[in-house]
């Protein structure tokens, strides 16, 4: 998906994006804030979230929300999609993007500029399914 990179990144946005790219997994805003604490790039938590939103608007960062409400961020070039348990919150990364080759036609877009996509399936993991009561009431 094309990125909306008309405006240059601020030093703080560059720092946040570099931290996300260096991370092996998605990070919450609180985790990003903690990683930057005490260093040259220290910024307040509200500033971290403001810049993450701006990076999303540029198509450089994606966000997904866990059933707990926690938001996790990653660079959009890391095309990851997940299976998430609505009971325990465990997440499994899919090995590939099932919609990677989907093409949206200009007529369907109605002037909308896609920046990135997310795909997440919600359900019950095997452990939580095993703990569910059976239909016979046992």
N, C-alpha and C positions, 0 to 999 in steps of 0.2 A: 504494500500500500504506500502511496506517496506521502512523504512527510511535508508538513507546512513549515518549512525552515526559512521563510522569508526574512524574519528578524533574527539577528545574531543572539547567541546565548549570553546571558550574564555570567560573570565569574561564579556566582553561587549556583546557577543552573548547571554549568559545566562541572562543578564539584559534585553535585548530587548525581548527575548522569554518570560520571566516572565511578562513583561509589557503587551505584547500581550495577554497572557493567562489571565491576571487579567482584561483586558478590556471586556466590555459587547458586543462590536461590533468591526468591522474591524477598523483599524487605518491607517492613511496616515503616510508617513515618517516624514512629518512636525509635525503631532500630537505627534508622538513618541518622536521626538526631543524636542518639547515643554514640554512634561511630564517629561523628564529627566533633563531639564534645571535647574540649581541651586542646584542640588543634587549631591550626590557622584558619580553618573553615567553620569555626563555631557559629551557629545561628540558632535563633529561637525555634521552638517547635512549630509555631504558627507560620514562621517564615519558610520552614521546610515544606509544610503542606501547601503554602501559596505557590512556591516554586515547582513543586511536583504537579500541581494543577496546570501551571503554565507549560510545563514540559509535555503534559498530556495534550494540551491544546495545540502544541507544535507537532504532535504525532511521534514523539520520541520516547514516551513512557506510557505504559498501560497500567491499569489498576484493576484488581479483582477483589471482591468482598467475600469473606468467609461467612458461614452461617452465624458466627458470633458477632458479626458486624465489623470485624477488623479488616482494614484495607491493606492489601499487599501490592507493592509496586515492582516493576521490572522494565528494562528497556524493551522497546517494541521489536528490536531485531532478534530478540530471544523469543521465538514463536512457540510458546508453551501453552498447553491446554490441560485441563485437570478433571478428575473424578473426585468429588468431595462428598464425604459422609455428613448428612444433616444431623446425625445423632452425636457422634464423637468429634466431628470436625476434621478427621484425618483426610489427607489429600494425596492422591496418586497422580503423577504426571503422565500424560499420554505420550506414547513413543513417537507420534507423528501428528500433524495437524490434519484432521479429516476434511477441513474446508479450504485448505491452502490453494487449491486450483479453482475455486469458485470465482466466477467472473460476474460482476454486477454491470448491467447494461446502462448506458447513459440515460436512456429513457426512464429506467427505474429509479435512478438517483435523483432526478428532479433538481439538479444543481447542488446536491449534497456532495461534499468532498470527504471521502473515507480516509481516515488517517491510520487506523489500526483496527484489529478485531480481537475479540476474546471469545472463547468457547469453554463452557464448563457444564459438566453433567453433575446433578445432585441426586443422591440416593442413599442407600445404606451399605456400608462395608460388610464384609462377611462376618466379622466379629460382632457387630451390632445386630445383624440379621440373626445370628445364632442366639443372641440374648433375648430376642423378641418372643413373646408368648405365642404358642402354637394355636391353631384354629380350634383344637379340641379343648382348650382351656387349661392345659397342664402348665 
